[in-house]
Every structure is written in structure tokens, then in C-alpha cells.
Amino acid sequence: FNGEVLETDVISQLGSLVSVLIPARRGDLAGALRIGKRLDRIQCYSSITFFMARGIVSRKSTVEIGPRQGDYIIDITIEGEE
């Protein structure tokens, strides 16, 4: 997935921990995002800011119930800006 751009929804953010939602149809990507995987180029943006960051996958789980059942929640610990 080197060089692939994937836009995801941030479902929560607490300090340097960001949780994103990966659709079930992208199970290939969720499988590649193993715990401990280093992500060197993360683009973070909102309506008030934009920055590049580095991070590490710290947790991965699957949504068990509800309308997003089967989707993946990936927690990324942001280590610093580029």
C-alpha cells in the first residue's frame, strides 16, 4: 500500500491517540495495519488545521454490532509532526 492515499473518518481523538474507521471492504488494508506498524506519512486535517505526522498502530478491533458492523477501528498513536 506504499504511496496509496486513503481518506478515513476519525471517530475519536484523545491527546496523541487517534482512532480511525476502515470500511470492511478494505480488509486488505486493515490486515496490513498490524499492531506496531509504523506510519511515516500521515496527513491530518480539519476545518482549522493541516499537518503531516508520523505514528504507530497501537490497537486494532472490529465493530461487532450496529450499522458499521464488520468495519475496523484502528488506533494510531501520533509520535510527532514531520
N, C-alpha and C positions, 0 to 999 in steps of 0.2 A: 504493500500500500504506500510505498515511498513516493512522496510527491502528490498523492491523492488529496483533494480538498473535500472535507466533509463538514457540513454545517449541522450542528446539533443544538438542541434546546438545553439550556441549563435549567435543571429543576430545583437546585438549591446551591447555595454558596455560603460557607461559614469560614471566615478568615481565608486561609490559603487552600481550603478544601472546596473543590467544585465538583458537583455531581451532574453528569450529562446523560441524556437518554438516547440510546441507539436502537433504531427500529429492528424488530425481529427479522425482517427480510435482509438485514445486514449482519446476519450471524457470522459470516466470514470475517468481518471486521471485528466484531465483539470477541471472536475466538483469538484473533491476533493481539488483542489488547489484554495480554496476560498481566497478572499482578506482578509488579516490579518493572514492567516495561517503561523505558524512558522515552518521553516525547520531547523532541528538541525544538519543534517549531509549532507553537500553539498560538493562533491569533484569537485574542479576546477582545470583544467589542460590545458596547451597549449604546444607548442613545447619548451618553455623556462622555464616553472614553473609548480608546483603542490602544492596545499594546500587544507586543509579542512576548511570549513567555516559554519557559521550559517546565516540564512537570513529570511526574511518575504515577503510573496507575497503582492506586493503593487498595482498591476494593472493586469487586465486580459481582453483580447479582442479577437475577431475572425477576421481572414483575410477575407475581403469582396470580393476582386477581384484578378484575376491573377491565376497562376498555383498552388499556395498554398491555394486557396480559401477553407474555412471551417476549416483550421488549427487554432490553438490557439497561441496567443502570451502572454506569462506570464512574467511580470516584477517582479524581485526579488531584494529587497534591501539587500545587504550584510551587516550584522551587525558586523561581526568580524570573525577572524580565531579561529579554535579550538586548 
